[in-house]
Amino acid sequence: MRGWQVSPTELEATLLMHPCIVDAAVVGLKRSIESNDGELPRAYVVLGLGAILTDVQVMTFIGKRLARFKALSGGVSFVASIPRNGSGKIMRRLLIQQDPIVSNT
């Protein structure tokens, strides 16, 4: 992502350290359709029951714990659940397809 090696798993593990976040997934989004200059990390976050959190708070949480180049510059999307296959692997493609902001661009 953006020329640096950014592990989605590392970002997900850091997100799960937040007490209001019960599940998370991170995908790399292309900067533009015609561009081939890297990806921006976008987080999909499931909040705990009754938890209130903004995208800015999530990005700040990550920013305080990880290097600047690992920032969630692709944004944060709050979802009801993270789609997983039978073995528990995150189905990242489904997340992107279900995101109205990403799928309409």
GUMIZA-817780 format. One record per atom (N, C-alpha, C): x, y, z; residue number from 0; atom name; residue in one letter. Coordinates in steps of 0.1 Angstrom, whole numbers. Each point is the difference from the previous one (the first is absolute). Example, Ala and Ser with C-alpha at 12.3 -4.5 7.8 and 13.67 -1.06 7.14 Angstrom:
2
(r (132; -57; 78); 0; 'N'; 'A') (r (-9; 12; 0); 0; 'CA'; 'A') (r (9; 12; 0); 0; 'C'; 'A') (r (-4; 11; -7); 1; 'N'; 'S') (r (9; 11; 0); 1; 'CA'; 'S') (r (-8; 11; 8); 1; 'C'; 'S') 
REM end
This chain:
105
(r (8; -12; 0); 0; 'N'; 'M') (r (-8; 12; 0); 0; 'CA'; 'M') (r (9; 12; 0); 0; 'C'; 'M') (r (-2; 9; -10); 1; 'N'; 'R') (r (7; 12; -2); 1; 'CA'; 'R') (r (16; -2; 0); 1; 'C'; 'R') (r (4; -11; -6); 2; 'N'; 'G') (r (14; -2; -1); 2; 'CA'; 'G') (r (7; -7; 13); 2; 'C'; 'G') (r (-7; 0; 11); 3; 'N'; 'W') (r (5; -6; 12); 3; 'CA'; 'W') (r (-8; -13; 2); 3; 'C'; 'W') (r (7; -9; 7); 4; 'N'; 'Q') (r (-7; -13; 3); 4; 'CA'; 'Q') (r (-8; 3; 13); 4; 'C'; 'Q') (r (-13; -1; -2); 5; 'N'; 'V') (r (-10; 2; 11); 5; 'CA'; 'V') (r (-8; -13; 1); 5; 'C'; 'V') (r (1; -6; 11); 6; 'N'; 'S') (r (-7; -13; 2); 6; 'CA'; 'S') (r (-14; 3; 5); 6; 'C'; 'S') (r (-11; -4; -7); 7; 'N'; 'P') (r (-13; 2; 5); 7; 'CA'; 'P') (r (-2; -7; 13); 7; 'C'; 'P') (r (6; -12; 2); 8; 'N'; 'T') (r (-1; -7; 13); 8; 'CA'; 'T') (r (5; 8; 12); 8; 'C'; 'T') (r (11; 8; -2); 9; 'N'; 'E') (r (5; 8; 10); 9; 'CA'; 'E') (r (-9; 11; 4); 9; 'C'; 'E') (r (-6; 7; -11); 10; 'N'; 'L') (r (-10; 10; 3); 10; 'CA'; 'L') (r (-12; -5; 7); 10; 'C'; 'L') (r (-5; -12; -5); 11; 'N'; 'E') (r (-12; -6; 7); 11; 'CA'; 'E') (r (3; -4; 15); 11; 'C'; 'E') (r (12; -5; 2); 12; 'N'; 'A') (r (3; -3; 14); 12; 'CA'; 'A') (r (1; 13; 9); 12; 'C'; 'A') (r (5; 10; -6); 13; 'N'; 'T') (r (0; 13; 8); 13; 'CA'; 'T') (r (-14; 5; 2); 13; 'C'; 'T') (r (-9; -1; -10); 14; 'N'; 'L') (r (-13; 5; 1); 14; 'CA'; 'L') (r (-8; -8; 11); 14; 'C'; 'L') (r (3; -13; 1); 15; 'N'; 'L') (r (-7; -8; 10); 15; 'CA'; 'L') (r (5; 2; 14); 15; 'C'; 'L') (r (10; 8; 2); 16; 'N'; 'M') (r (5; 5; 13); 16; 'CA'; 'M') (r (-10; 10; 6); 16; 'C'; 'M') (r (-7; 7; -8); 17; 'N'; 'H') (r (-10; 10; 4); 17; 'CA'; 'H') (r (-11; -7; 7); 17; 'C'; 'H') (r (-4; 5; 12); 18; 'N'; 'P') (r (-11; -7; 8); 18; 'CA'; 'P') (r (-14; 1; -7); 18; 'C'; 'P') (r (-2; 9; -9); 19; 'N'; 'C') (r (-13; 1; -6); 19; 'CA'; 'C') (r (-1; -8; -13); 19; 'C'; 'C') (r (11; -5; -5); 20; 'N'; 'I') (r (0; -7; -13); 20; 'CA'; 'I') (r (1; -15; 3); 20; 'C'; 'I') (r (-10; -8; -6); 21; 'N'; 'V') (r (-1; -14; 2); 21; 'CA'; 'V') (r (5; -8; -12); 21; 'C'; 'V') (r (0; 6; -11); 22; 'N'; 'D') (r (6; -7; -12); 22; 'CA'; 'D') (r (4; 11; -10); 22; 'C'; 'D') (r (10; -4; -8); 23; 'N'; 'A') (r (5; 10; -10); 23; 'CA'; 'A') (r (6; -8; -12); 23; 'C'; 'A') (r (0; 7; -11); 24; 'N'; 'A') (r (7; -5; -12); 24; 'CA'; 'A') (r (6; 12; -7); 24; 'C'; 'A') (r (11; -2; -7); 25; 'N'; 'V') (r (7; 11; -7); 25; 'CA'; 'V') (r (3; -5; -14); 25; 'C'; 'V') (r (-4; 9; -10); 26; 'N'; 'V') (r (3; -3; -14); 26; 'CA'; 'V') (r (8; 11; -6); 26; 'C'; 'V') (r (7; -3; -11); 27; 'N'; 'G') (r (7; 11; -7); 27; 'CA'; 'G') (r (-9; 4; -12); 27; 'C'; 'G') (r (-2; 13; -1); 28; 'N'; 'L') (r (-8; 6; -11); 28; 'CA'; 'L') (r (9; 7; -9); 28; 'C'; 'L') (r (-1; -2; -13); 29; 'N'; 'K') (r (8; 7; -10); 29; 'CA'; 'K') (r (-4; 15; 1); 29; 'C'; 'K') (r (11; 8; -2); 30; 'N'; 'R') (r (-2; 14; 0); 30; 'CA'; 'R') (r (-10; 5; -11); 30; 'C'; 'R') (r (1; -6; -12); 31; 'N'; 'S') (r (-9; 3; -10); 31; 'CA'; 'S') (r (0; -12; -10); 31; 'C'; 'S') (r (-10; 0; -8); 32; 'N'; 'I') (r (-2; -12; -9); 32; 'CA'; 'I') (r (12; -1; -10); 32; 'C'; 'I') (r (4; 12; -6); 33; 'N'; 'E') (r (10; 0; -10); 33; 'CA'; 'E') (r (14; 0; 6); 33; 'C'; 'E') (r (1; 3; 13); 34; 'N'; 'S') (r (13; 1; 7); 34; 'CA'; 'S') (r (5; -14; 5); 34; 'C'; 'S') (r (13; -1; -1); 35; 'N'; 'N') (r (6; -13; 5); 35; 'CA'; 'N') (r (11; 4; 11); 35; 'C'; 'N') (r (-2; 11; 8); 36; 'N'; 'D') (r (10; 5; 9); 36; 'CA'; 'D') (r (-3; -4; 14); 36; 'C'; 'D') (r (-6; -11; 3); 37; 'N'; 'G') (r (-2; -5; 13); 37; 'CA'; 'G') (r (-14; 0; 5); 37; 'C'; 'G') (r (-1; -4; 13); 38; 'N'; 'E') (r (-14; -1; 6); 38; 'CA'; 'E') (r (0; 8; 13); 38; 'C'; 'E') (r (-12; 3; 4); 39; 'N'; 'L') (r (-3; 7; 12); 39; 'CA'; 'L') (r (-7; -10; 10); 39; 'C'; 'L') (r (4; -1; 12); 40; 'N'; 'P') (r (-6; -9; 9); 40; 'CA'; 'P') (r (-14; 5; 5); 40; 'C'; 'P') (r (-10; -8; -1); 41; 'N'; 'R') (r (-14; 4; 4); 41; 'CA'; 'R') (r (-4; -10; 11); 41; 'C'; 'R') (r (-5; 4; 11); 42; 'N'; 'A') (r (-4; -9; 11); 42; 'CA'; 'A') (r (-15; -1; 0); 42; 'C'; 'A') (r (-5; -12; 2); 43; 'N'; 'Y') (r (-14; -4; 2); 43; 'CA'; 'Y') (r (-1; -4; 14); 43; 'C'; 'Y') (r (-8; 7; 8); 44; 'N'; 'V') (r (0; -2; 15); 44; 'CA'; 'V') (r (-14; -4; 5); 44; 'C'; 'V') (r (-1; -10; 9); 45; 'N'; 'V') (r (-12; -4; 6); 45; 'CA'; 'V') (r (1; 5; 15); 45; 'C'; 'V') (r (-9; 8; 4); 46; 'N'; 'L') (r (0; 6; 14); 46; 'CA'; 'L') (r (-8; -10; 9); 46; 'C'; 'L') (r (4; 1; 13); 47; 'N'; 'G') (r (-7; -8; 10); 47; 'CA'; 'G') (r (-14; 6; 3); 47; 'C'; 'G') (r (-8; -8; 6); 48; 'N'; 'L') (r (-14; 5; 3); 48; 'CA'; 'L') (r (0; 13; 8); 48; 'C'; 'L') (r (-6; 10; -5); 49; 'N'; 'G') (r (-1; 13; 6); 49; 'CA'; 'G') (r (12; 9; -1); 49; 'C'; 'G') (r (10; -5; -7); 50; 'N'; 'A') (r (12; 8; -1); 50; 'CA'; 'A') (r (-2; 11; -10); 50; 'C'; 'A') (r (6; 12; 2); 51; 'N'; 'I') (r (0; 11; -9); 51; 'CA'; 'I') (r (14; 4; -3); 51; 'C'; 'I') (r (3; 1; -12); 52; 'N'; 'L') (r (14; 3; -5); 52; 'CA'; 'L') (r (-1; 6; -13); 52; 'C'; 'L') (r (8; 10; -3); 53; 'N'; 'T') (r (0; 7; -13); 53; 'CA'; 'T') (r (12; -5; -8); 53; 'C'; 'T') (r (0; 2; -13); 54; 'N'; 'D') (r (11; -3; -9); 54; 'CA'; 'D') (r (13; 7; 4); 54; 'C'; 'D') (r (-2; 12; 5); 55; 'N'; 'V') (r (12; 8; 4); 55; 'CA'; 'V') (r (6; -6; 12); 55; 'C'; 'V') (r (-8; -4; 10); 56; 'N'; 'Q') (r (5; -7; 12); 56; 'CA'; 'Q') (r (7; -13; -4); 56; 'C'; 'Q') (r (-5; -7; -9); 57; 'N'; 'V') (r (7; -13; -4); 57; 'CA'; 'V') (r (13; 3; -7); 57; 'C'; 'V') (r (1; 10; -9); 58; 'N'; 'M') (r (12; 4; -6); 58; 'CA'; 'M') (r (10; 6; 10); 58; 'C'; 'M') (r (-4; 7; 9); 59; 'N'; 'T') (r (9; 5; 11); 59; 'CA'; 'T') (r (5; -11; 8); 59; 'C'; 'T') (r (-8; -10; 3); 60; 'N'; 'F') (r (5; -12; 8); 60; 'CA'; 'F') (r (11; -7; -7); 60; 'C'; 'F') (r (-2; -2; -13); 61; 'N'; 'I') (r (11; -6; -8); 61; 'CA'; 'I') (r (12; 8; -1); 61; 'C'; 'I') (r (-2; 13; -2); 62; 'N'; 'G') (r (11; 10; -2); 62; 'CA'; 'G') (r (9; 1; 12); 62; 'C'; 'G') (r (-6; -2; 12); 63; 'N'; 'K') (r (8; 0; 12); 63; 'CA'; 'K') (r (8; -12; 3); 63; 'C'; 'K') (r (-3; -11; -7); 64; 'N'; 'R') (r (6; -13; 3); 64; 'CA'; 'R') (r (9; -5; -11); 64; 'C'; 'R') (r (-2; 5; -12); 65; 'N'; 'L') (r (8; -5; -12); 65; 'CA'; 'L') (r (7; 11; -7); 65; 'C'; 'L') (r (9; -4; -9); 66; 'N'; 'A') (r (8; 10; -8); 66; 'CA'; 'A') (r (-10; 8; -9); 66; 'C'; 'A') (r (4; 12; -4); 67; 'N'; 'R') (r (-9; 9; -8); 67; 'CA'; 'R') (r (-4; -6; -13); 67; 'C'; 'R') (r (9; -8; -6); 68; 'N'; 'F') (r (-3; -6; -13); 68; 'CA'; 'F') (r (-10; -11; 1); 68; 'C'; 'F') (r (-4; -4; 12); 69; 'N'; 'K') (r (-10; -10; 2); 69; 'CA'; 'K') (r (-14; 6; 3); 69; 'C'; 'K') (r (-1; 12; -1); 70; 'N'; 'A') (r (-13; 7; 3); 70; 'CA'; 'A') (r (-11; -5; -9); 70; 'C'; 'A') (r (-12; 1; 5); 71; 'N'; 'L') (r (-12; -5; -8); 71; 'CA'; 'L') (r (-4; 11; -9); 71; 'C'; 'L') (r (8; 3; -10); 72; 'N'; 'S') (r (-2; 11; -9); 72; 'CA'; 'S') (r (-11; -3; -10); 72; 'C'; 'S') (r (-4; -13; -1); 73; 'N'; 'G') (r (-12; -4; -8); 73; 'CA'; 'G') (r (-13; 2; 7); 73; 'C'; 'G') (r (1; 3; 13); 74; 'N'; 'G') (r (-12; 3; 8); 74; 'CA'; 'G') (r (-4; -11; 9); 74; 'C'; 'G') (r (-12; 2; 6); 75; 'N'; 'V') (r (-5; -10; 9); 75; 'CA'; 'V') (r (-15; -2; -3); 75; 'C'; 'V') (r (-5; -12; -1); 76; 'N'; 'S') (r (-14; -3; -2); 76; 'CA'; 'S') (r (-5; -9; 11); 76; 'C'; 'S') (r (-11; 4; 6); 77; 'N'; 'F') (r (-6; -8; 11); 77; 'CA'; 'F') (r (-10; -9; -6); 77; 'C'; 'F') (r (1; -13; 3); 78; 'N'; 'V') (r (-8; -11; -5); 78; 'CA'; 'V') (r (-6; -8; 11); 78; 'C'; 'V') (r (-11; -7; -3); 79; 'N'; 'A') (r (-7; -8; 10); 79; 'CA'; 'A') (r (8; -13; 3); 79; 'C'; 'A') (r (7; -5; -11); 80; 'N'; 'S') (r (8; -12; 2); 80; 'CA'; 'S') (r (11; -1; -11); 80; 'C'; 'S') (r (10; -8; 3); 81; 'N'; 'I') (r (11; -2; -10); 81; 'CA'; 'I') (r (-3; -14; -6); 81; 'C'; 'I') (r (-2; 0; -14); 82; 'N'; 'P') (r (-3; -13; -6); 82; 'CA'; 'P') (r (12; -9; 1); 82; 'C'; 'P') (r (-2; -13; 4); 83; 'N'; 'R') (r (11; -10; 1); 83; 'CA'; 'R') (r (-5; -13; -7); 83; 'C'; 'R') (r (10; -7; -5); 84; 'N'; 'N') (r (-4; -13; -6); 84; 'CA'; 'N') (r (0; -11; 12); 84; 'C'; 'N') (r (-3; -12; -3); 85; 'N'; 'G') (r (-2; -10; 10); 85; 'CA'; 'G') (r (12; -3; 9); 85; 'C'; 'G') (r (12; 4; -5); 86; 'N'; 'S') (r (12; -2; 8); 86; 'CA'; 'S') (r (4; 12; 8); 86; 'C'; 'S') (r (-8; 11; -1); 87; 'N'; 'G') (r (2; 12; 7); 87; 'CA'; 'G') (r (8; 11; -7); 87; 'C'; 'G') (r (4; -3; -13); 88; 'N'; 'K') (r (8; 10; -7); 88; 'CA'; 'K') (r (-9; 11; -5); 88; 'C'; 'K') (r (5; 13; 1); 89; 'N'; 'I') (r (-7; 11; -4); 89; 'CA'; 'I') (r (-2; 0; -15); 89; 'C'; 'I') (r (-13; 3; -4); 90; 'N'; 'M') (r (-3; 0; -14); 90; 'CA'; 'M') (r (0; 15; -5); 90; 'C'; 'M') (r (13; 5; -2); 91; 'N'; 'R') (r (2; 14; -3); 91; 'CA'; 'R') (r (-7; 5; -12); 91; 'C'; 'R') (r (-2; -8; -10); 92; 'N'; 'R') (r (-6; 5; -12); 92; 'CA'; 'R') (r (-15; 3; 2); 92; 'C'; 'R') (r (-7; -8; 9); 93; 'N'; 'L') (r (-13; 3; 4); 93; 'CA'; 'L') (r (-2; 14; 7); 93; 'C'; 'L') (r (10; 3; 8); 94; 'N'; 'L') (r (0; 12; 8); 94; 'CA'; 'L') (r (0; 12; -10); 94; 'C'; 'L') (r (9; -1; -10); 95; 'N'; 'I') (r (1; 11; -10); 95; 'CA'; 'I') (r (-13; 1; -8); 95; 'C'; 'I') (r (-5; -11; -4); 96; 'N'; 'Q') (r (-13; 0; -8); 96; 'CA'; 'Q') (r (-11; 6; 7); 96; 'C'; 'Q') (r (-1; -2; 14); 97; 'N'; 'Q') (r (-11; 4; 8); 97; 'CA'; 'Q') (r (1; 15; 4); 97; 'C'; 'Q') (r (12; 6; -2); 98; 'N'; 'D') (r (3; 14; 4); 98; 'CA'; 'D') (r (-6; 9; -10); 98; 'C'; 'D') (r (-10; 8; 3); 99; 'N'; 'P') (r (-6; 9; -10); 99; 'CA'; 'P') (r (10; 11; -5); 99; 'C'; 'P') (r (9; 4; 9); 100; 'N'; 'I') (r (9; 11; -4); 100; 'CA'; 'I') (r (10; -6; -10); 100; 'C'; 'I') (r (5; -12; 2); 101; 'N'; 'V') (r (10; -6; -8); 101; 'CA'; 'V') (r (-6; -5; -13); 101; 'C'; 'V') (r (-11; -7; 1); 102; 'N'; 'S') (r (-5; -7; -12); 102; 'CA'; 'S') (r (-6; 10; -10); 102; 'C'; 'S') (r (-3; 12; 4); 103; 'N'; 'N') (r (-6; 10; -9); 103; 'CA'; 'N') (r (10; 9; -7); 103; 'C'; 'N') (r (13; -2; 3); 104; 'N'; 'T') (r (11; 8; -6); 104; 'CA'; 'T') (r (5; -6; -12); 104; 'C'; 'T') 
REM end
